[in-house]
Amino acid sequence: MINSIGVSNVNYNVNSVSSAAAPAAKEIEFSYNPQDNVVMSPVTTHVGDVTMGKHGPQTSRVKLDADLKPNEDGNFVFDQKDSKNYTSAHTFATVAKTLEMFESAFGEKVPWRSSGDTITVRPDRGEMLNAYYSRSDCSVNFFHSFDKQLGEMVYSGQSGEAVSHEVGHAMLDGIRPGYLNSWSPDPLGFHESFADMMGLFMATQDDKTCEIAARETGGDMKKENCIARTAEELGTAINRAVGKNKTGGDFIRNANNTWKWQDPSTLPENPGSDKLGTEMHNWSRVWTGAVYDIYAGIVSRNVSNGMEPKDAIKAGGAEMIELYGHLMHEAPRGDFTYKQMANCMLKADAEHMGGKNSELIRNSMTNRLILPEGEIGTEDMDIGPRESRMMTVTLDGDGFGMFSGAKVETPVDANSIFTSSTNSKPAQDLKTNMKRLIDAGRILYTEPNQKIEPKDLFDKNGMPYMGVARWVDGDLVIERNHVIS
């Protein structure tokens, strides 16, 4: 989710939860906070389809990998001072509710990438100011760190936005696995933005959050507000830990921003929060800002039509959730550009929502320079590959150092024919991206027969490497690291 601070005391060998369950599923009350302690005190929410397994609550789609027993009333509502139980209840409930929210809009069950029909929730795996999704075991993982200034422990699993963010990664990976196989800025930036949007959308559907945002903005969502800011407590803790404003403010990211598209080939990898770069969290802010402007426009329209601000904020969020559900049916597979995804959003709105937001979408995407001026209509638009296949490219030429000669796969349009993968545009684009990532230290090099432990997939700052170079039958192969924070 973030540029994290440190990895230590992390348990990478957590046993999975038993699938044993009681005969009848129930709707049960859980501790819940769609924001965090900086913004508001916890509330509660109800989760349906809950049964009790050997270790604790589970549903047919979500299982908790931690011991958790209900209170005497059969519910899972705990005081935050009981940090272990509260964090476990909160992460489980937030994962279940985020999945429920998106699947309702998507119209079908999200297919997980592994581990059958369930996603595993690990509420506190050790010390780190971060959280991440792992494809290999279809898990979302959260951590803690001590804030010396406050004298308190900060848990990433106690931020509803952070939890929804990681579930967003898991859901998108299930729907469009090609994005996490990509090495390009746009699919990975969209991955981060999609995850941020899940936290933002969940916040808009909570009445208490909408009331706070209405007091902050009066319905003008271009004013600073808690819904636009992501994970305030975690962002503040990171900035205190490093002793400077690393994240750009007292948050992880702010959807209410002014970033505009630039040619990624002209940008540095990660110049810091005050400049635009191609690192996925940094680059995501362009797409997020454009989508947030659409949301703000819908809320403004609702207010103009007579809605009370808090109702307009909630209804606007519901409309955006619906739009994103349709978008993911129209979205490209494999590599794509922000422009192509913007065209898919126009297509989704036109074909599934009567085109009622087409002007807002087009104006926002044009203002952010994602779409060119004057691009109208939805016919014959460039909307990216409908199906994809993998193409293998060898990193030959100068600039690859110890990675020279490595073989790398990239997703390409299945309907395109490349007479020479070496000279094709996808191959040249891949080489450019690989050099950028190698120069930035984002590819882990390994020696022949070197055993790779899960903790080795993270750098010294706790960020997952983008790829890992392994030796396979005497060939150096760079594989995508399917862990994303």
C-alpha positions in Angstrom: 0.0 0.0 0.0 2.8 2.4 0.8 6.5 3.1 0.9 6.9 1.2 4.1 9.4 1.6 6.9 11.4 -1.4 7.9 10.7 -5.2 8.1 11.4 -7.0 11.3 9.9 -9.7 13.5 7.5 -10.8 10.7 6.0 -14.3 10.9 5.9 -15.7 7.4 4.7 -19.2 8.4 1.2 -18.7 9.6 -1.0 -21.8 9.5 -4.2 -21.6 7.5 -7.7 -21.6 9.1 -9.6 -24.8 9.2 -12.6 -24.9 6.9 -14.8 -26.6 9.6 -18.0 -24.6 10.2 -21.2 -24.7 12.1 -24.3 -25.9 10.2 -26.0 -22.5 10.1 -24.6 -19.2 8.8 -25.6 -16.0 10.6 -25.4 -12.2 10.3 -23.1 -11.0 13.1 -22.0 -7.6 14.4 -18.3 -6.7 14.2 -16.1 -3.8 15.2 -15.5 -1.6 12.2 -14.0 1.7 11.1 -14.1 2.8 7.4 -11.6 5.5 8.4 -9.2 5.3 11.3 -8.6 6.7 14.8 -7.4 10.1 13.4 -10.7 10.7 11.7 -13.3 9.0 13.8 -14.0 6.5 16.6 -15.0 3.0 15.6 -18.5 2.0 14.7 -19.9 -1.4 14.0 -21.1 -3.3 10.9 -22.9 -6.5 10.3 -21.5 -9.4 8.2 -23.7 -12.1 6.8 -22.9 -15.7 5.9 -20.8 -16.0 9.1 -20.0 -19.5 10.5 -17.5 -20.4 13.2 -14.5 -22.4 12.2 -11.9 -23.9 14.4 -10.1 -20.6 14.9 -12.8 -18.0 14.5 -15.4 -16.4 12.1 -15.4 -17.2 8.4 -17.7 -16.9 5.4 -17.8 -18.9 2.2 -15.5 -16.3 0.7 -13.3 -15.0 3.6 -11.4 -16.8 6.3 -9.6 -15.3 9.2 -6.1 -16.6 10.0 -6.1 -15.7 13.7 -7.8 -17.0 16.8 -10.9 -15.0 17.6 -13.8 -15.9 19.8 -17.1 -14.0 20.1 -18.3 -12.1 23.1 -21.1 -13.6 25.3 -23.7 -12.1 23.0 -22.2 -13.9 20.0 -20.9 -10.8 18.3 -17.3 -9.6 17.7 -17.4 -6.0 19.0 -14.3 -5.2 21.0 -12.8 -2.1 22.7 -9.7 -0.9 20.8 -7.7 -1.4 24.0 -8.2 -5.1 23.3 -6.0 -4.6 20.3 -5.6 -8.2 19.2 -9.3 -9.0 19.1 -10.3 -5.6 17.8 -7.8 -5.7 14.9 -8.8 -9.3 14.0 -12.5 -8.5 14.1 -12.0 -5.2 12.1 -9.9 -6.7 9.4 -12.2 -9.6 8.8 -15.3 -7.5 8.7 -13.7 -4.9 6.4 -12.6 -7.5 3.9 -16.0 -9.2 3.9 -17.9 -5.8 3.5 -15.5 -4.6 0.7 -16.0 -7.8 -1.2 -19.7 -7.6 -0.7 -19.8 -4.0 -1.9 -17.8 -4.6 -5.1 -19.4 -7.9 -6.1 -22.8 -6.3 -5.9 -21.7 -3.8 -8.5 -19.7 -6.3 -10.5 -22.7 -8.6 -10.7 -20.9 -11.8 -10.2 -18.4 -13.5 -7.9 -14.8 -12.3 -8.0 -12.6 -15.2 -9.0 -9.6 -15.4 -6.6 -6.3 -16.2 -8.2 -5.4 -19.1 -5.8 -6.6 -20.9 -2.7 -9.9 -21.9 -4.1 -13.0 -19.8 -3.2 -11.7 -17.9 -0.2 -9.3 -15.1 0.6 -7.2 -15.4 3.8 -7.0 -12.4 6.2 -3.9 -12.1 8.4 -4.6 -9.2 10.8 -1.2 -8.7 12.4 1.9 -10.5 11.0 4.6 -8.5 12.8 6.3 -5.2 12.8 6.2 -3.0 9.7 4.4 0.2 8.6 2.8 -1.5 5.7 0.2 -4.0 4.4 0.2 -6.2 1.3 -1.6 -8.7 -0.9 0.1 -11.9 -2.0 -1.2 -13.8 -5.0 0.6 -17.1 -4.1 -1.8 -17.9 -1.2 -4.5 -15.3 -1.9 -3.9 -13.4 1.3 -4.1 -9.9 2.6 -1.5 -9.1 5.3 -1.4 -6.4 7.9 1.2 -5.2 10.5 1.9 -2.9 13.4 4.6 -0.4 14.5 5.2 1.6 17.7 4.7 5.4 17.3 7.3 6.8 19.7 5.9 10.3 19.5 2.4 9.2 20.5 3.6 6.3 22.7 1.1 4.1 21.0 1.1 1.1 18.6 -0.3 1.8 15.1 -1.9 -1.1 13.3 -2.4 -1.0 9.5 -5.3 -3.5 10.0 -7.2 -0.9 12.1 -7.5 1.4 9.1 -10.6 0.6 7.0 -9.1 2.3 4.0 -5.9 0.3 4.3 -7.8 -3.0 4.6 -10.1 -2.2 1.7 -7.1 -1.2 -0.4 -5.5 -4.6 0.0 -8.7 -6.4 -0.8 -8.9 -4.1 -3.9 -5.6 -5.6 -5.1 -6.9 -9.1 -4.5 -10.2 -8.5 -6.4 -8.5 -6.8 -9.4 -5.9 -9.6 -9.6 -8.8 -12.1 -9.8 -10.6 -10.2 -12.5 -7.6 -9.0 -14.5 -4.5 -11.1 -13.6 -2.6 -9.7 -16.6 -2.2 -6.4 -14.8 0.0 -7.9 -12.1 2.0 -9.7 -14.8 2.8 -6.3 -16.4 6.0 -4.3 -16.1 4.5 -1.1 -17.4 3.5 2.0 -15.4 -0.1 2.3 -16.4 -1.5 -1.2 -15.4 0.4 -1.1 -12.1 -0.6 2.5 -11.5 -4.2 1.5 -12.1 -3.8 -1.4 -9.7 -2.8 1.0 -6.9 -5.6 3.5 -7.9 -8.2 0.7 -8.0 -7.2 -0.3 -4.5 -7.3 3.3 -3.3 -10.8 3.6 -4.8 -12.1 0.6 -2.9 -11.2 2.4 0.4 -12.7 5.6 -0.8 -15.9 4.0 -2.1 -16.4 2.1 1.2 -16.0 5.4 3.1 -18.8 7.0 1.0 -21.2 4.2 2.1 -20.8 4.9 5.8 -23.2 7.4 7.3 -20.9 8.7 10.0 -18.1 9.3 7.4 -20.5 11.1 5.1 -21.7 13.3 7.9 -18.0 14.3 8.7 -17.3 14.9 5.1 -20.5 17.0 4.7 -19.4 19.2 7.6 -16.0 19.6 6.0 -17.2 20.4 2.5 -20.9 21.4 2.5 -21.1 19.0 -0.5 -18.2 20.6 -2.4 -15.9 17.6 -2.5 -13.1 19.7 -4.0 -12.5 21.0 -0.5 -10.2 19.0 1.7 -12.0 16.1 3.3 -11.5 12.8 5.1 -12.9 10.7 2.2 -10.3 12.0 -0.3 -7.4 11.4 2.2 -6.3 7.8 2.5 -5.1 6.2 5.8 -4.4 9.3 7.8 -3.1 7.5 10.9 -0.7 5.3 9.0 0.6 8.2 6.9 1.2 10.3 9.9 3.0 7.4 11.6 5.3 6.9 8.6 6.2 10.6 8.4 7.0 10.6 12.1 9.1 7.5 11.8 11.3 8.9 9.0 11.3 12.4 10.5 10.0 14.2 7.3 7.0 14.5 5.1 7.5 11.4 3.0 3.9 10.9 1.9 2.9 14.4 1.0 0.8 15.1 4.0 -0.9 13.5 7.0 -2.1 10.6 4.8 -0.8 7.9 2.5 -2.3 9.6 -0.6 -4.9 12.3 -1.4 -7.3 11.6 -4.2 -8.2 15.4 -4.3 -5.1 16.3 -6.2 -4.0 18.2 -9.3 -1.6 15.7 -11.0 -1.8 15.5 -14.8 -0.6 12.9 -17.2 2.9 13.2 -18.6 4.8 10.9 -20.9 6.1 8.2 -18.5 9.3 7.8 -20.5 10.3 11.3 -19.5 9.7 10.7 -15.8 12.0 9.4 -13.0 11.1 6.2 -11.2 10.3 7.6 -7.7 11.4 11.3 -7.2 9.3 11.7 -4.0 5.8 12.7 -3.2 6.2 16.3 -4.4 7.0 15.2 -8.0 5.5 12.8 -10.5 7.2 9.5 -11.2 6.5 6.1 -12.7 6.7 4.2 -9.4 3.2 2.6 -9.1 2.0 4.4 -6.0 3.3 7.7 -7.3 1.9 7.3 -10.8 -1.4 6.1 -9.6 -2.2 9.6 -8.4 -2.9 10.8 -12.0 -5.7 8.2 -12.5 -7.0 8.6 -9.0 -7.2 12.4 -9.3 -9.2 12.1 -12.5 -11.7 9.6 -11.1 -12.1 11.6 -7.9 -13.0 14.7 -10.1 -15.7 12.6 -11.7 -17.0 11.7 -8.2 -16.9 15.3 -7.0 -18.9 16.3 -10.1 -21.6 13.7 -9.4 -21.8 14.9 -5.8 -22.1 18.5 -7.0 -24.9 17.5 -9.4 -26.7 15.7 -6.6 -26.5 18.8 -4.4 -27.8 21.0 -7.2 -30.7 18.6 -7.6 -31.7 19.3 -4.0 -30.0 16.5 -2.0 -28.6 17.2 1.4 -24.7 17.2 1.3 -24.4 14.0 3.3 -26.9 12.2 1.1 -25.3 13.6 -2.0 -21.9 12.3 -0.9 -23.3 8.8 -0.2 -25.3 8.6 -3.4 -22.4 9.8 -5.5 -20.3 7.0 -4.0 -22.9 4.4 -4.9 -23.0 5.7 -8.5 -19.2 5.4 -8.7 -19.2 1.9 -7.3 -21.7 1.0 -10.0 -19.6 2.6 -12.7 -16.5 0.7 -11.5 -18.4 -2.6 -11.5 -19.3 -2.0 -15.2 -15.8 -0.7 -16.0 -14.2 -4.0 -15.0 -16.4 -5.9 -17.5 -15.1 -3.6 -20.3 -11.5 -3.1 -19.1 -8.6 -4.3 -21.2 -6.6 -7.5 -20.5 -2.9 -7.3 -20.3 -0.9 -4.1 -20.9 -2.9 -0.9 -21.5 -2.6 2.8 -21.2 -4.5 5.2 -19.1 -6.1 6.6 -22.3 -7.4 3.1 -23.2 -8.8 2.7 -19.7 -10.5 6.1 -19.9 -12.1 5.0 -23.2 -13.3 1.8 -21.5 -14.9 4.0 -18.7 -16.7 6.0 -21.4 -17.9 2.8 -23.0 -19.1 1.3 -19.6 -21.0 4.5 -18.8 -22.6 4.6 -22.3 -23.6 1.0 -22.5 -24.6 0.3 -18.9 -25.6 3.6 -17.4 -27.2 5.5 -20.2 -24.2 7.8 -20.7 -25.3 10.0 -17.8 -21.7 10.7 -16.7 -20.1 10.8 -20.1 -19.5 14.6 -20.0 -18.0 14.4 -16.5 -15.8 11.5 -17.5 -14.6 13.1 -20.7 -14.0 16.5 -19.1 -12.0 15.0 -16.2 -9.9 12.8 -18.4 -9.2 15.6 -20.8 -8.3 18.1 -18.1 -5.9 15.5 -16.7 -4.4 15.1 -20.2 -5.3 11.4 -20.2 -7.6 11.9 -23.2 -6.8 14.4 -26.0 -9.0 17.3 -26.6 -11.9 16.7 -29.0 -12.1 12.9 -28.6 -15.8 12.1 -28.6 -18.1 9.2 -29.0 -17.5 5.6 -28.0 -17.3 3.8 -31.4 -14.0 2.7 -32.7 -12.1 4.0 -29.7 -8.8 2.5 -28.7 -9.8 0.5 -25.6 -6.8 -1.9 -25.4 -6.5 -5.6 -25.8 -9.7 -7.7 -25.3 -7.6 -10.8 -24.7 -3.9 -11.2 -24.0 -1.0 -13.7 -24.4 2.5 -13.8 -23.0 5.5 -12.9 -25.1 9.1 -13.7 -24.0 11.8 -11.1 -24.6 15.5 -11.3 -24.1 17.2 -8.3 -22.5 20.0 -7.8 -25.0 21.9 -4.7 -25.7 23.6 -2.2 -23.3 22.4 -1.1 -19.9 21.2 -4.3 -18.3 24.4 -5.1 -16.4 24.3 -8.4 -14.5 20.7 -8.9 -15.9 22.0 -8.9 -19.5 20.6 -11.9 -21.4 17.7 -12.5 -19.0 14.4 -13.7 -20.4 11.3 -11.7 -19.4 7.6 -12.3 -20.2 5.2 -9.5 -20.9 1.4 -9.6 -21.7 0.5 -8.5 -25.3 -2.6 -8.2 -27.3 -3.6 -11.8 -28.3 -4.9 -10.6 -31.7 -1.6 -8.9 -32.7 1.0 -10.7 -34.7 4.6 -9.8 -34.0 6.9 -11.0 -36.8 9.9 -10.3 -34.6 9.5 -10.1 -30.8 12.9 -8.5 -30.6 12.0 -5.5 -32.7 8.3 -5.2 -31.9 7.0 -2.2 -30.0 5.9 -4.3 -27.0 9.4 -5.8 -26.8 11.1 -2.4 -27.0 8.7 -1.0 -24.4 9.5 -3.9 -22.1 13.2 -3.4 -22.4 12.7 0.3 -21.6 10.7 -0.6 -18.5 13.1 -3.3 -17.4 16.0 -0.9 -17.6 14.1 1.7 -15.6 13.3 -0.9 -12.9 16.8 -2.4 -12.8 18.3 1.1 -12.5 15.9 1.8 -9.6 16.9 -1.4 -7.8 13.5 -2.9 -8.1 14.6 -6.3 -9.5 16.2 -8.8 -7.0 19.2 -10.7 -8.4 19.8 -14.2 -7.2 22.7 -16.7 -7.6 22.2 -20.2 -9.1 20.7 -22.6 -6.5 20.1 -19.7 -4.1 17.1 -20.5 -1.9 14.6 -17.6 -1.8 12.6 -17.1 1.4 9.4 -15.1 1.4 11.1 -12.2 3.4 13.7 -11.9 0.6 10.9 -10.6 -1.7 11.0 -7.3 0.2 13.7 -4.7 0.1 15.3 -3.1 3.2 12.4 -0.6 3.4 9.7 -3.3 3.4 8.7 -2.7 -0.2 8.0 -5.8 -2.4 10.5 -6.1 -5.3 8.9 -5.8 -8.7 10.7 -8.9 -10.0 13.1 -11.6 -9.1 15.9 -12.9 -11.3 16.2 -16.7 -11.0 18.3 -19.3 -12.8 16.2 -21.9 -14.5 18.0 -24.7 -16.4 21.0 -22.5 -16.8 19.0 -19.5 -18.1 18.5 -16.2 -16.2 14.8 -15.6 -16.0 13.2 -12.5 -14.4 9.8 -13.4 -12.9 7.2 -11.0 -11.7 6.8 -10.8 -7.9 3.1 -11.2 -7.3 3.2 -9.3 -4.0 1.8 -5.8 -4.1 1.4 -3.3 -1.2 
